[in-house]
Amino acid sequence: MNHPARTLSALAVLIVVSGCKVGPNYKRPVVSTPASYRGALAPDIAVNSTAPPLGAQKWNTVFTDPVLQQLITEALKNNYDVKIAADRVLEEQAQVGVTKAGQYPTLSVGGTYDALGLPSSLLNGLNNNSSSGNSSKSNTSSTHYYAGGLTASAAWNLDFWGYYRRQTEAAQAYLRATEWAQQTTYSTLIESVATAYYQLRTLDAELAVTQSTLDARKQSLDLTQKLEQGGSNSLADVRQAQELYYTAQAQIPDLERQIAQQENNLRLLLGKSPGDIPRGNNIADQPHPVDVPVGLPSDLLERRPDIRRAEQLLVQANANIGVARALYFPQLSISGSGGTSSSQLKGLVDSGNFYYYAIGSLSQPIFDGGKIRSNYHLAQAQDKELLDTYQQTIAGALRDVSNALIAYNKSREYREQQQKETDASADAVRLARMRFDSGYTSYLEVLTTDTNLYNAQLTLQAADQQEAQSLVQLYNALGGGW
């Protein structure tokens, strides 16, 4: 076998041998998940449904308010956290390329060109004596020398034990973890925008209730003043009516402050400067589906982006064990360079002017104070930590869904009962005003029932918000939004 064939054969053997990788290959941990969610069997919560699970539905089918859909679309396009998450993905994509480059040989080429010019008189004077006849003559001619060459060099750290490939595996896993973090940003943003919008619509409803209450109390105040002037009422009734009126009036500027600040908060989520926010459906008209298909708890392992991110971090830690393990073994590298040099251009391709050399090196750690061993143990400990983190993330996800299911069901029950209380309080105010107008009671009864009605109405608006937000929380807990 000739020399080139032997070289190619040896290189092929090296490449085949370098295909092995030390360290454990990743296997997804076995995780025990319950057959159903706690709270999933609560009344009106659908478990066995032909509809896709809530978490698998697109956000614009869950949140049907057209204004809210517009706000979410703008936020996904302009939000700063979304942009930062996208930038991080690009960074990690580039980092994978940097890390992966270590698997391959490096090759560089270059060229040289040298020129030298010397006066002919200097060269002639070294061999000839100056005569009196020509010593006075000036010799301005010169001699020029030229030389040029081409060089090439290569180096390759042979990846026998998978050191560089495990590094690439770890970098790719971290890239996927970053991508899942980006998906988490999407779902968190959708939850934040919907929650902020519902809070804004609740404040709008509270302002409307307060303004309506203020108008009613102004009419009562005018009536009590007229009755007091006619001698049918006491001044105490007037003061009590004024107390009700001024209490409601004081609430308006505070609610207007909260509304303006909430608009600014929502605008920040949209990536915009402070300003107004358009309005859509009232808080009481937001969707409250009775049947909510939740799917199986095992679906969370694929649906929840935070679980997927935790798993990819575990994959990275597993690959880092291989990186640390590879340092126990010898490291082999080869390098070489070659080129050609000539004083004539045509000589650059003359085989007689070619030169080359090659070097192979082998290094085996003997003593490093325990650094390699400690680094290996560190990688194992980090893998164990991230395994526990992965399992903790799954447990937290199951808790989130269970809490959201319970909240969604109970918030509806609470809102229904609060509606009954509000209706009863409104009727009590009607009866108290009739009794007062007929002279059967003092204005204190009107004051008490009116205050109870106002508080009940505000509580009802908060109950509407809580029910709407519980659907948002359930959707996010089930892994929806990205």
RATAZI-V992120 format. One record per residue. N is the residue number from 1. RES is the residue in one small letter. PHI is phi in radians with two decimals (999 if undefined). NEAR is the number of other C-alpha atoms within 10 Angstrom. Layout:
N:RES:PHI:NEAR
N:RES:PHI:NEAR
This chain:
1:m:999:6
2:n:-1.29:6
3:h:-1.10:8
4:p:-1.04:9
5:a:-1.13:10
6:r:-1.08:11
7:t:-1.13:12
8:l:-1.13:11
9:s:-1.12:12
10:a:-1.10:12
11:l:-1.13:12
12:a:-1.10:12
13:v:-1.08:11
14:l:-1.07:14
15:i:-1.15:14
16:v:-1.12:11
17:v:-1.08:14
18:s:-1.24:16
19:g:-1.30:12
20:c:-1.38:14
21:k:-2.37:20
22:v:-1.41:19
23:g:1.68:19
24:p:-1.33:12
25:n:-1.46:12
26:y:-1.24:12
27:k:-2.30:8
28:r:-1.04:9
29:p:-1.09:11
30:v:-1.34:7
31:v:-2.08:12
32:s:-1.56:11
33:t:-2.04:16
34:p:-1.17:11
35:a:-1.25:9
36:s:-2.65:16
37:y:-1.41:19
38:r:-1.21:15
39:g:1.71:17
40:a:-1.25:21
41:l:-1.63:13
42:a:-1.11:14
43:p:-0.97:11
44:d:1.24:12
45:i:-1.80:19
46:a:-1.41:17
47:v:-1.88:19
48:n:-1.56:12
49:s:-2.37:12
50:t:-1.39:8
51:a:-1.24:15
52:p:-1.10:12
53:p:-0.96:21
54:l:-0.97:23
55:g:-1.18:24
56:a:-1.61:19
57:q:-1.51:16
58:k:-1.21:12
59:w:-1.10:21
60:n:-1.33:15
61:t:-1.63:10
62:v:-1.57:19
63:f:-1.82:19
64:t:-1.67:13
65:d:-1.12:17
66:p:-1.08:13
67:v:-1.20:16
68:l:-1.09:21
69:q:-1.06:20
70:q:-1.12:12
71:l:-1.13:21
72:i:-1.12:26
73:t:-1.05:15
74:e:-1.13:16
75:a:-1.13:24
76:l:-1.10:21
77:k:-1.56:13
78:n:-2.03:16
79:n:-1.08:20
80:y:-1.21:16
81:d:-1.10:17
82:v:-1.11:21
83:k:-1.13:16
84:i:-1.13:13
85:a:-1.09:20
86:a:-1.15:17
87:d:-1.10:13
88:r:-1.13:17
89:v:-1.10:21
90:l:-1.08:15
91:e:-1.07:13
92:e:-1.24:20
93:q:-1.07:18
94:a:-1.16:13
95:q:-1.14:17
96:v:-1.05:20
97:g:-1.08:13
98:v:-1.11:12
99:t:-1.18:18
100:k:-1.14:18
101:a:-1.06:14
102:g:-1.17:18
103:q:-1.34:18
104:y:-1.91:13
105:p:-1.23:14
106:t:-1.85:13
107:l:-2.38:13
108:s:-2.38:10
109:v:-2.24:12
110:g:-2.80:10
111:g:-2.54:12
112:t:-2.28:10
113:y:-2.56:12
114:d:-2.14:10
115:a:-2.34:10
116:l:-2.43:9
117:g:-2.14:10
118:l:-2.19:12
119:p:-1.11:13
120:s:-1.15:14
121:s:-1.09:15
122:l:-1.18:12
123:l:-1.23:12
124:n:-1.20:11
125:g:-1.20:10
126:l:-1.27:8
127:n:-2.07:8
128:n:-2.06:9
129:n:-1.55:9
130:s:-1.35:11
131:s:-1.72:8
132:s:-1.16:8
133:g:-1.33:7
134:n:-2.09:9
135:s:-1.14:10
136:s:-1.60:9
137:k:-1.43:8
138:s:-1.62:8
139:n:-1.93:12
140:t:-1.81:8
141:s:-1.28:9
142:s:-2.46:12
143:t:-2.00:12
144:h:-1.99:10
145:y:-2.15:10
146:y:-2.27:13
147:a:-2.64:15
148:g:-2.52:17
149:g:-2.82:21
150:l:-2.14:17
151:t:-2.28:17
152:a:-2.53:15
153:s:-2.42:17
154:a:-2.47:15
155:a:-2.57:18
156:w:-2.62:17
157:n:-1.57:18
158:l:-1.14:21
159:d:-1.59:24
160:f:-1.03:22
161:w:-1.80:24
162:g:1.41:23
163:y:-1.02:28
164:y:-1.31:23
165:r:-1.20:24
166:r:-1.18:28
167:q:-1.09:23
168:t:-1.13:25
169:e:-1.04:24
170:a:-1.15:26
171:a:-1.14:24
172:q:-1.17:22
173:a:-1.14:24
174:y:-1.20:24
175:l:-1.07:25
176:r:-1.11:22
177:a:-1.09:26
178:t:-1.16:23
179:e:-1.14:23
180:w:-1.22:23
181:a:-1.11:22
182:q:-1.11:25
183:q:-1.12:24
184:t:-1.08:25
185:t:-1.08:23
186:y:-1.04:23
187:s:-1.15:22
188:t:-1.15:17
189:l:-1.14:22
190:i:-1.05:26
191:e:-1.08:23
192:s:-1.16:17
193:v:-1.14:23
194:a:-1.10:22
195:t:-1.12:20
196:a:-1.11:19
197:y:-1.16:27
198:y:-1.15:24
199:q:-1.12:23
200:l:-1.12:24
201:r:-1.17:23
202:t:-1.20:24
203:l:-1.10:22
204:d:-1.05:20
205:a:-1.16:20
206:e:-1.14:22
207:l:-1.14:21
208:a:-1.12:14
209:v:-1.10:17
210:t:-1.14:22
211:q:-1.15:16
212:s:-1.14:14
213:t:-1.13:21
214:l:-1.09:21
215:d:-1.10:15
216:a:-1.14:13
217:r:-1.23:23
218:k:-1.14:19
219:q:-1.12:14
220:s:-1.14:20
221:l:-1.12:21
222:d:-1.08:14
223:l:-1.16:16
224:t:-1.16:26
225:q:-1.14:21
226:k:-1.14:14
227:l:-1.16:17
228:e:-1.18:16
229:q:-1.17:12
230:g:-1.49:10
231:g:1.53:10
232:s:-1.56:11
233:n:-2.23:18
234:s:-1.62:16
235:l:-1.15:14
236:a:-1.09:14
237:d:-1.13:20
238:v:-1.11:20
239:r:-1.12:15
240:q:-1.16:17
241:a:-1.16:25
242:q:-1.13:19
243:e:-1.06:15
244:l:-1.07:21
245:y:-1.12:20
246:y:-1.24:13
247:t:-1.09:15
248:a:-1.18:22
249:q:-1.13:18
250:a:-1.22:12
251:q:-1.29:15
252:i:-1.11:17
253:p:-1.09:11
254:d:-1.21:11
255:l:-1.15:17
256:e:-1.10:14
257:r:-1.11:11
258:q:-1.09:16
259:i:-1.13:21
260:a:-1.09:16
261:q:-1.19:15
262:q:-1.18:21
263:e:-1.07:21
264:n:-1.10:18
265:n:-1.08:19
266:l:-1.19:26
267:r:-1.11:22
268:l:-1.11:18
269:l:-1.09:25
270:l:-1.45:21
271:g:1.31:18
272:k:-2.17:16
273:s:-1.33:12
274:p:-0.95:15
275:g:3.08:13
276:d:-1.38:13
277:i:-2.15:17
278:p:-1.16:10
279:r:-2.06:14
280:g:-2.13:15
281:n:-1.18:15
282:n:-1.15:14
283:i:-1.07:24
284:a:-1.27:19
285:d:-1.74:11
286:q:-1.23:19
287:p:-1.13:15
288:h:-2.36:17
289:p:-1.08:10
290:v:-1.36:13
291:d:-1.65:14
292:v:-2.19:23
293:p:-1.24:19
294:v:-1.93:26
295:g:1.32:23
296:l:-1.70:16
297:p:-1.01:19
298:s:-1.13:16
299:d:-1.09:16
300:l:-1.09:22
301:l:-1.10:18
302:e:-1.81:11
303:r:-1.54:18
304:r:-1.37:25
305:p:-1.15:25
306:d:-1.21:24
307:i:-1.21:27
308:r:-1.11:24
309:r:-1.14:25
310:a:-1.07:23
311:e:-1.19:24
312:q:-1.17:24
313:l:-1.14:24
314:l:-1.19:28
315:v:-1.06:26
316:q:-1.07:27
317:a:-1.12:26
318:n:-1.11:27
319:a:-1.15:28
320:n:-1.14:28
321:i:-1.10:26
322:g:-1.10:27
323:v:-1.06:27
324:a:-1.18:23
325:r:-1.19:23
326:a:-1.11:23
327:l:-1.24:19
328:y:-1.26:15
329:f:-1.79:14
330:p:-1.10:13
331:q:-1.91:18
332:l:-2.00:15
333:s:-2.40:16
334:i:-2.24:15
335:s:-2.60:17
336:g:-2.91:15
337:s:-2.62:17
338:g:-2.83:15
339:g:3.07:19
340:t:-2.55:20
341:s:-2.55:22
342:s:-2.82:19
343:s:-1.56:15
344:q:-2.22:12
345:l:-1.05:13
346:k:-1.20:8
347:g:-1.32:16
348:l:-1.12:19
349:v:-1.80:16
350:d:-1.38:12
351:s:-1.08:9
352:g:-1.24:11
353:n:-1.74:13
354:f:-1.44:17
355:y:-2.51:12
356:y:-2.78:12
357:y:-2.67:10
358:a:-2.38:12
359:i:-2.34:10
360:g:-2.05:12
361:s:-2.30:10
362:l:-2.29:9
363:s:-2.25:10
364:q:-2.27:11
365:p:-1.08:11
366:i:-1.93:7
367:f:-2.52:8
368:d:-2.42:8
369:g:1.25:8
370:g:1.49:9
371:k:-1.14:10
372:i:-1.12:17
373:r:-1.08:15
374:s:-1.17:12
375:n:-1.14:17
376:y:-1.15:21
377:h:-1.13:15
378:l:-1.09:15
379:a:-1.10:21
380:q:-1.14:18
381:a:-1.14:14
382:q:-1.14:18
383:d:-1.10:21
384:k:-1.12:15
385:e:-1.08:13
386:l:-1.28:21
387:l:-1.14:21
388:d:-1.12:14
389:t:-1.13:17
390:y:-1.06:23
391:q:-1.16:18
392:q:-1.13:14
393:t:-1.10:20
394:i:-1.14:24
395:a:-1.07:15
396:g:-1.14:14
397:a:-1.15:21
398:l:-1.08:22
399:r:-1.10:15
400:d:-1.04:17
401:v:-1.16:25
402:s:-1.08:20
403:n:-1.10:18
404:a:-1.19:24
405:l:-1.10:27
406:i:-1.11:19
407:a:-1.11:21
408:y:-1.11:26
409:n:-1.23:20
410:k:-1.28:16
411:s:-1.17:21
412:r:-1.17:19
413:e:-1.06:14
414:y:-1.11:16
415:r:-1.12:20
416:e:-1.12:15
417:q:-1.20:14
418:q:-1.18:20
419:q:-1.10:19
420:k:-1.12:13
421:e:-1.11:18
422:t:-1.12:21
423:d:-1.09:14
424:a:-1.16:14
425:s:-1.15:21
426:a:-1.12:19
427:d:-1.21:14
428:a:-1.12:19
429:v:-1.13:20
430:r:-1.05:15
431:l:-1.19:15
432:a:-1.14:23
433:r:-1.16:22
434:m:-1.11:14
435:r:-1.16:16
436:f:-1.18:17
437:d:-1.10:15
438:s:-1.53:9
439:g:1.46:12
440:y:-1.58:11
441:t:-2.63:14
442:s:-1.49:17
443:y:-1.24:24
444:l:-1.06:15
445:e:-1.16:17
446:v:-1.11:25
447:l:-1.03:20
448:t:-1.13:15
449:t:-1.20:20
450:d:-1.15:23
451:t:-1.11:18
452:n:-1.11:17
453:l:-1.14:22
454:y:-1.06:20
455:n:-1.13:13
456:a:-1.15:21
457:q:-1.16:24
458:l:-1.13:19
459:t:-1.13:18
460:l:-1.13:25
461:q:-1.11:24
462:a:-1.14:22
463:a:-1.17:24
464:d:-1.06:27
465:q:-1.11:24
466:q:-1.09:23
467:e:-1.16:26
468:a:-1.12:25
469:q:-1.20:24
470:s:-1.13:24
471:l:-1.20:25
472:v:-1.07:23
473:q:-1.15:24
474:l:-1.15:25
475:y:-1.07:26
476:n:-1.19:24
477:a:-1.11:26
478:l:-1.44:26
479:g:1.55:27
480:g:-1.53:28
481:g:1.97:26
482:w:-2.02:22
